[in-house]
Amino acid sequence: MVDRVIPTINIAALFDTDSRSDNVLAETDLAVFEAATTLGFMTITGLPHAADIGASAKHTLTTLFTLPAEAQRRLWKRNFEPDNPNLYRGWFPLHSGPTLSREGFEIGPDIVRGLPNPTKDVLLEPTPLPSDAALPHFRAVAGRYYSAMEAIGSALLASLSRSLGISPTVFRDAFTEGISTLRLLRYIPRDDLPISDALKTTRGAHVDTGLLTLLAPVNGALGLEVQAEQGHWMRIPAEEGTLVVNFGGLLERWTGGLIKATRHGVGAVHSERFSIPFFLEPAPDTLITPLPLAGIPPFKPFLFGDHLWATTTRFTENWGLSDLRPHQSDYEDPLQSASDPSSSEPVY
């Protein structure tokens, strides 16, 4: 483990439009850009909506996993419970993966706004939610949490736009009707799981396939490790009031390699552990084309929804579902991902 420090950046200037100076904004933009283009990881402070994403909110969200077994089953994805209507959103149980050590629940934008209706796109299906009687505050807390994460992600993308010298509308328009995913995860102890020699200390090492991930520590536990250099890993601190930010392979490709997508993974889980990553994702019909930056290698334009479905159906909980959503464009994988279904799966 190398003795290095993940950069911590106060991003309050990205939101304080009334009292900030141009110099403070420029310094914040530079710090964000340096982190994005070097390590590809950072922790951020100075967050708005602190109560909406604080310890109490995270506790409320993770109470989902205390639901009785039958109530959980009603929220399972259809590939685990054929009588349920939901396929993309909802619960994947412990037996969804070969390690039997992780379960999760995925929430979409309908927690805060209406979805296009009617729609035949599985990526726009509504999220099955627990009843208010079962978890009285869950929906309201999840909605506020989701909105706060969207606002933080949008501010970071606007900052990157300024540093890249591109129009802020490129990212802003793509995310206006975005389909970002709020994922709730629960891990149980499995000390018997093998750790690959190639991965040294870290299990499930991967590069995110998307654009931007925001991750909050829960109960002081994070467990993430980052490959700072070949063969050298460092732990990411887990402090309340911070978010961990990392960038995905698609954003790296979109920016011609300027922004870095860094390999990372989770160490051994010795006790029950919760994690709440938020994946910032644009609208499915967003056309991804090379940005107007000098020296970007060309790639065939494609619709984001095609890329999202092609990558998410490599994950163990969605394995075998790729044929259920035909591509809506002439899609070729811009990342040339490996065929191994677990090679790029985010574990967190």
FENTAHU-V88910 format. One record per residue. N is the residue number from 1. PHI is phi in whole degrees, -180 to 180 (NA if undefined). D_LAST is the distance of its C-alpha to the last C-alpha in whole Angstrom. Layout:
n=N phi=PHI d_last=D_LAST
n=N phi=PHI d_last=D_LAST
This chain:
n=1 phi=NA d_last=19
n=2 phi=-81 d_last=21
n=3 phi=-90 d_last=22
n=4 phi=-130 d_last=21
n=5 phi=-121 d_last=20
n=6 phi=-68 d_last=17
n=7 phi=-64 d_last=19
n=8 phi=-112 d_last=20
n=9 phi=-125 d_last=21
n=10 phi=-83 d_last=23
n=11 phi=-103 d_last=23
n=12 phi=-56 d_last=26
n=13 phi=-64 d_last=28
n=14 phi=-72 d_last=27
n=15 phi=-116 d_last=28
n=16 phi=-83 d_last=31
n=17 phi=-73 d_last=33
n=18 phi=-83 d_last=36
n=19 phi=-113 d_last=36
n=20 phi=-73 d_last=34
n=21 phi=-100 d_last=36
n=22 phi=-61 d_last=36
n=23 phi=-66 d_last=35
n=24 phi=-64 d_last=33
n=25 phi=-63 d_last=31
n=26 phi=-63 d_last=32
n=27 phi=-66 d_last=30
n=28 phi=-66 d_last=27
n=29 phi=-57 d_last=27
n=30 phi=-64 d_last=27
n=31 phi=-63 d_last=25
n=32 phi=-63 d_last=22
n=33 phi=-66 d_last=24
n=34 phi=-64 d_last=24
n=35 phi=-65 d_last=20
n=36 phi=-68 d_last=19
n=37 phi=-100 d_last=22
n=38 phi=-115 d_last=21
n=39 phi=-80 d_last=18
n=40 phi=81 d_last=16
n=41 phi=-138 d_last=14
n=42 phi=-161 d_last=15
n=43 phi=-110 d_last=15
n=44 phi=-125 d_last=18
n=45 phi=-127 d_last=20
n=46 phi=68 d_last=23
n=47 phi=-86 d_last=21
n=48 phi=-77 d_last=23
n=49 phi=55 d_last=23
n=50 phi=-56 d_last=22
n=51 phi=-67 d_last=23
n=52 phi=-73 d_last=21
n=53 phi=-125 d_last=18
n=54 phi=-84 d_last=19
n=55 phi=-60 d_last=18
n=56 phi=-64 d_last=20
n=57 phi=-63 d_last=19
n=58 phi=-66 d_last=15
n=59 phi=-63 d_last=17
n=60 phi=-61 d_last=19
n=61 phi=-65 d_last=16
n=62 phi=-78 d_last=15
n=63 phi=-66 d_last=18
n=64 phi=-51 d_last=18
n=65 phi=-77 d_last=17
n=66 phi=-94 d_last=20
n=67 phi=-59 d_last=22
n=68 phi=-59 d_last=25
n=69 phi=-55 d_last=24
n=70 phi=-69 d_last=26
n=71 phi=-67 d_last=25
n=72 phi=-64 d_last=21
n=73 phi=-62 d_last=23
n=74 phi=-67 d_last=25
n=75 phi=-103 d_last=21
n=76 phi=-62 d_last=20
n=77 phi=-67 d_last=20
n=78 phi=-63 d_last=23
n=79 phi=-73 d_last=22
n=80 phi=-110 d_last=22
n=81 phi=-138 d_last=25
n=82 phi=-57 d_last=27
n=83 phi=-82 d_last=29
n=84 phi=-86 d_last=27
n=85 phi=-81 d_last=27
n=86 phi=-83 d_last=23
n=87 phi=-123 d_last=22
n=88 phi=-91 d_last=19
n=89 phi=-98 d_last=18
n=90 phi=116 d_last=18
n=91 phi=-99 d_last=16
n=92 phi=-114 d_last=15
n=93 phi=-80 d_last=16
n=94 phi=-56 d_last=15
n=95 phi=-80 d_last=17
n=96 phi=-73 d_last=16
n=97 phi=-124 d_last=14
n=98 phi=-67 d_last=16
n=99 phi=-84 d_last=15
n=100 phi=55 d_last=15
n=101 phi=-125 d_last=12
n=102 phi=-142 d_last=10
n=103 phi=-134 d_last=12
n=104 phi=-160 d_last=11
n=105 phi=-140 d_last=13
n=106 phi=-117 d_last=14
n=107 phi=-114 d_last=16
n=108 phi=-107 d_last=18
n=109 phi=-69 d_last=21
n=110 phi=-67 d_last=24
n=111 phi=-71 d_last=22
n=112 phi=-127 d_last=24
n=113 phi=-156 d_last=27
n=114 phi=-71 d_last=29
n=115 phi=-102 d_last=28
n=116 phi=-54 d_last=30
n=117 phi=-145 d_last=33
n=118 phi=-80 d_last=34
n=119 phi=-142 d_last=31
n=120 phi=-109 d_last=30
n=121 phi=-89 d_last=27
n=122 phi=-61 d_last=24
n=123 phi=-68 d_last=22
n=124 phi=-109 d_last=24
n=125 phi=-72 d_last=24
n=126 phi=-70 d_last=24
n=127 phi=-86 d_last=21
n=128 phi=-72 d_last=23
n=129 phi=-124 d_last=22
n=130 phi=-65 d_last=23
n=131 phi=-69 d_last=27
n=132 phi=-63 d_last=28
n=133 phi=-68 d_last=30
n=134 phi=-74 d_last=27
n=135 phi=-134 d_last=25
n=136 phi=-56 d_last=27
n=137 phi=-107 d_last=25
n=138 phi=-61 d_last=22
n=139 phi=-62 d_last=23
n=140 phi=-65 d_last=24
n=141 phi=-66 d_last=21
n=142 phi=-62 d_last=19
n=143 phi=-64 d_last=22
n=144 phi=-67 d_last=22
n=145 phi=-63 d_last=18
n=146 phi=-59 d_last=18
n=147 phi=-62 d_last=21
n=148 phi=-63 d_last=20
n=149 phi=-68 d_last=17
n=150 phi=-60 d_last=19
n=151 phi=-64 d_last=22
n=152 phi=-67 d_last=20
n=153 phi=-61 d_last=18
n=154 phi=-63 d_last=22
n=155 phi=-65 d_last=23
n=156 phi=-66 d_last=21
n=157 phi=-67 d_last=22
n=158 phi=-65 d_last=26
n=159 phi=-63 d_last=25
n=160 phi=-64 d_last=24
n=161 phi=-60 d_last=27
n=162 phi=-63 d_last=30
n=163 phi=-70 d_last=29
n=164 phi=-77 d_last=29
n=165 phi=75 d_last=32
n=166 phi=-112 d_last=31
n=167 phi=-62 d_last=32
n=168 phi=-63 d_last=30
n=169 phi=-72 d_last=31
n=170 phi=-58 d_last=29
n=171 phi=-80 d_last=25
n=172 phi=-60 d_last=27
n=173 phi=-65 d_last=29
n=174 phi=-65 d_last=26
n=175 phi=-103 d_last=23
n=176 phi=-58 d_last=26
n=177 phi=-116 d_last=26
n=178 phi=-66 d_last=22
n=179 phi=-121 d_last=20
n=180 phi=-53 d_last=17
n=181 phi=-116 d_last=14
n=182 phi=-97 d_last=13
n=183 phi=-113 d_last=10
n=184 phi=-102 d_last=10
n=185 phi=-127 d_last=8
n=186 phi=-129 d_last=10
n=187 phi=-111 d_last=10
n=188 phi=-112 d_last=13
n=189 phi=-62 d_last=14
n=190 phi=-145 d_last=15
n=191 phi=-68 d_last=17
n=192 phi=-81 d_last=19
n=193 phi=-68 d_last=16
n=194 phi=-72 d_last=17
n=195 phi=-113 d_last=16
n=196 phi=-62 d_last=17
n=197 phi=-59 d_last=20
n=198 phi=-68 d_last=19
n=199 phi=-93 d_last=15
n=200 phi=57 d_last=17
n=201 phi=-89 d_last=15
n=202 phi=-120 d_last=11
n=203 phi=-102 d_last=10
n=204 phi=72 d_last=9
n=205 phi=-64 d_last=10
n=206 phi=-163 d_last=10
n=207 phi=-114 d_last=11
n=208 phi=-60 d_last=10
n=209 phi=-90 d_last=14
n=210 phi=-95 d_last=14
n=211 phi=-113 d_last=16
n=212 phi=-148 d_last=14
n=213 phi=-122 d_last=11
n=214 phi=-115 d_last=11
n=215 phi=-132 d_last=8
n=216 phi=-105 d_last=10
n=217 phi=-69 d_last=10
n=218 phi=-121 d_last=12
n=219 phi=56 d_last=15
n=220 phi=74 d_last=14
n=221 phi=-113 d_last=11
n=222 phi=-129 d_last=8
n=223 phi=85 d_last=8
n=224 phi=-76 d_last=7
n=225 phi=-131 d_last=10
n=226 phi=-116 d_last=12
n=227 phi=-84 d_last=14
n=228 phi=-69 d_last=17
n=229 phi=-144 d_last=20
n=230 phi=-57 d_last=20
n=231 phi=82 d_last=20
n=232 phi=-124 d_last=19
n=233 phi=-120 d_last=15
n=234 phi=-136 d_last=15
n=235 phi=-82 d_last=13
n=236 phi=-95 d_last=12
n=237 phi=-67 d_last=14
n=238 phi=-121 d_last=13
n=239 phi=-120 d_last=16
n=240 phi=-60 d_last=17
n=241 phi=90 d_last=18
n=242 phi=-121 d_last=16
n=243 phi=-127 d_last=13
n=244 phi=-93 d_last=11
n=245 phi=-119 d_last=12
n=246 phi=-139 d_last=12
n=247 phi=-114 d_last=14
n=248 phi=-98 d_last=14
n=249 phi=-62 d_last=16
n=250 phi=-69 d_last=18
n=251 phi=-69 d_last=19
n=252 phi=-61 d_last=20
n=253 phi=-68 d_last=22
n=254 phi=-63 d_last=24
n=255 phi=-97 d_last=25
n=256 phi=66 d_last=26
n=257 phi=89 d_last=24
n=258 phi=-65 d_last=24
n=259 phi=-89 d_last=21
n=260 phi=-100 d_last=18
n=261 phi=-102 d_last=15
n=262 phi=-108 d_last=14
n=263 phi=-69 d_last=12
n=264 phi=-154 d_last=9
n=265 phi=-170 d_last=7
n=266 phi=-119 d_last=6
n=267 phi=-73 d_last=10
n=268 phi=-61 d_last=12
n=269 phi=-101 d_last=11
n=270 phi=-100 d_last=15
n=271 phi=-150 d_last=15
n=272 phi=-56 d_last=13
n=273 phi=-140 d_last=10
n=274 phi=-116 d_last=9
n=275 phi=-147 d_last=7
n=276 phi=-133 d_last=8
n=277 phi=-83 d_last=7
n=278 phi=-124 d_last=11
n=279 phi=-102 d_last=12
n=280 phi=-78 d_last=15
n=281 phi=-134 d_last=17
n=282 phi=-76 d_last=21
n=283 phi=-64 d_last=24
n=284 phi=-59 d_last=24
n=285 phi=-90 d_last=27
n=286 phi=-68 d_last=27
n=287 phi=-86 d_last=28
n=288 phi=-91 d_last=26
n=289 phi=-126 d_last=29
n=290 phi=-55 d_last=29
n=291 phi=-69 d_last=29
n=292 phi=-76 d_last=33
n=293 phi=-123 d_last=32
n=294 phi=-66 d_last=34
n=295 phi=82 d_last=33
n=296 phi=-76 d_last=30
n=297 phi=-61 d_last=31
n=298 phi=-71 d_last=31
n=299 phi=-148 d_last=30
n=300 phi=-71 d_last=31
n=301 phi=-57 d_last=30
n=302 phi=-153 d_last=28
n=303 phi=-85 d_last=26
n=304 phi=-59 d_last=23
n=305 phi=-58 d_last=23
n=306 phi=-65 d_last=24
n=307 phi=-66 d_last=21
n=308 phi=-61 d_last=18
n=309 phi=-68 d_last=20
n=310 phi=-64 d_last=20
n=311 phi=-86 d_last=17
n=312 phi=-68 d_last=15
n=313 phi=-82 d_last=18
n=314 phi=-90 d_last=16
n=315 phi=-73 d_last=13
n=316 phi=-61 d_last=14
n=317 phi=-73 d_last=15
n=318 phi=-119 d_last=17
n=319 phi=-64 d_last=19
n=320 phi=91 d_last=22
n=321 phi=-101 d_last=22
n=322 phi=-58 d_last=23
n=323 phi=-73 d_last=27
n=324 phi=-79 d_last=27
n=325 phi=-137 d_last=26
n=326 phi=-63 d_last=29
n=327 phi=-60 d_last=28
n=328 phi=-103 d_last=30
n=329 phi=-148 d_last=31
n=330 phi=-80 d_last=32
n=331 phi=-90 d_last=28
n=332 phi=-129 d_last=27
n=333 phi=-60 d_last=24
n=334 phi=-73 d_last=24
n=335 phi=-96 d_last=21
n=336 phi=50 d_last=23
n=337 phi=-64 d_last=19
n=338 phi=-67 d_last=20
n=339 phi=-79 d_last=21
n=340 phi=-62 d_last=18
n=341 phi=-65 d_last=16
n=342 phi=-103 d_last=13
n=343 phi=-69 d_last=14
n=344 phi=-125 d_last=12
n=345 phi=-82 d_last=9
n=346 phi=-71 d_last=6
n=347 phi=-103 d_last=4
n=348 phi=50 d_last=0
